[in-house]
Amino acid sequence: MPARADRIITALSWWWASAPLLLFAPAIAYAMGLPDVRREVGWVCGLLALLTAALAPTAGLVAAQIGDRREARGRFLIMAAVSSVSILFFLFFGVLFPECPEGYHC
């Protein structure tokens, strides 16, 4: 059982690390000369990156708690803090800030 918990924790750590790659995949595809990818699946990659950033630390924290891995719990708490800052940044600048009416300084 201990080896299984370690493998699950490692997989969840790598899953969380893939969030930036998912977020920037449409921009990378656009830079490589594939503008259709950005238009058609850009929002899907963004949504997957947000879900990955939120779910991976949560699932990792649960796995570390069940597997009684103290150092992994700390790592997943740090991942959750970094993810929450990223998600709040995205929500503020991606959703709330653009809703400011023209001519007003929100």
C-alpha positions as CSV (number, residue, x, y, z in Angstrom):
1,M,0.0,0.0,0.0
2,P,2.8,2.6,0.7
3,A,4.2,2.3,-2.8
4,R,0.7,2.7,-4.3
5,A,0.2,5.9,-2.3
6,D,3.6,7.2,-3.5
7,R,2.7,6.5,-7.1
8,I,-0.7,8.2,-6.7
9,I,0.9,11.3,-5.1
10,T,3.6,11.4,-7.9
11,A,0.9,11.2,-10.6
12,L,-1.1,13.9,-9.0
13,S,1.9,16.2,-8.7
14,W,2.7,15.7,-12.4
15,W,-1.0,16.3,-13.3
16,W,-0.8,19.6,-11.4
17,A,2.4,20.5,-13.2
18,S,0.7,20.1,-16.6
19,A,-1.8,23.0,-15.9
20,P,0.5,25.7,-17.4
21,L,1.2,23.6,-20.4
22,L,-2.6,23.2,-20.9
23,L,-3.1,26.9,-20.5
24,F,-0.4,27.9,-23.0
25,A,-1.1,25.1,-25.6
26,P,-3.3,27.3,-27.8
27,A,-0.8,30.1,-27.8
28,I,2.0,27.6,-28.7
29,A,-0.1,26.1,-31.5
30,Y,-0.8,29.6,-32.8
31,A,2.9,30.5,-32.7
32,M,3.7,27.3,-34.6
33,G,1.3,28.4,-37.4
34,L,-1.9,26.6,-36.4
35,P,-4.4,29.5,-35.8
36,D,-7.4,27.2,-36.0
37,V,-6.4,25.3,-32.9
38,R,-6.5,28.6,-30.9
39,R,-9.9,29.5,-32.2
40,E,-11.5,26.1,-31.9
41,V,-10.1,24.5,-28.7
42,G,-8.6,27.5,-26.9
43,W,-11.4,27.7,-24.4
44,V,-11.3,23.9,-23.8
45,C,-7.6,24.1,-22.9
46,G,-8.3,27.0,-20.6
47,L,-11.1,25.2,-18.8
48,L,-9.0,22.1,-18.5
49,A,-6.1,24.1,-17.0
50,L,-8.4,25.6,-14.4
51,L,-9.9,22.3,-13.5
52,T,-6.4,20.7,-13.2
53,A,-5.2,23.6,-11.1
54,A,-8.2,23.1,-8.7
55,L,-8.7,19.3,-8.6
56,A,-5.1,18.0,-8.6
57,P,-4.1,19.6,-5.2
58,T,-7.4,18.7,-3.7
59,A,-7.1,15.0,-4.8
60,G,-3.4,15.0,-3.8
61,L,-4.2,16.3,-0.3
62,V,-6.8,13.6,0.2
63,A,-4.4,10.9,-1.1
64,A,-1.6,12.2,1.2
65,Q,-4.0,12.3,4.1
66,I,-5.1,8.7,3.5
67,G,-1.5,7.5,2.8
68,D,-0.3,9.4,5.9
69,R,2.4,11.2,4.0
70,R,3.2,14.3,6.0
71,E,5.7,15.9,3.5
72,A,3.3,15.4,0.6
73,R,0.5,17.1,2.5
74,G,2.7,20.2,2.8
75,R,3.6,20.1,-0.9
76,F,-0.1,19.8,-1.9
77,L,-1.0,22.7,0.5
78,I,1.6,24.8,-1.3
79,M,0.2,23.7,-4.7
80,A,-3.3,24.6,-3.5
81,A,-2.1,28.1,-2.5
82,V,-0.4,28.7,-5.8
83,S,-3.4,27.4,-7.7
84,S,-5.8,29.6,-5.7
85,V,-3.7,32.7,-6.5
86,S,-3.6,31.8,-10.2
87,I,-7.4,31.1,-10.3
88,L,-8.2,34.4,-8.5
89,F,-5.9,36.3,-10.9
90,F,-7.6,34.7,-13.9
91,L,-11.1,35.5,-12.5
92,F,-10.2,39.1,-11.7
93,F,-8.5,40.0,-14.9
94,G,-10.3,37.5,-17.2
95,V,-13.9,37.8,-16.0
96,L,-14.5,40.8,-13.7
97,F,-12.1,43.4,-14.9
98,P,-13.2,43.3,-18.6
99,E,-16.8,44.0,-17.5
100,C,-15.9,47.6,-16.6
101,P,-18.0,50.0,-18.7
102,E,-16.3,52.0,-21.3
103,G,-15.0,55.3,-20.0
104,Y,-15.1,54.3,-16.3
105,H,-12.0,53.5,-14.3
106,C,-13.0,50.5,-12.2
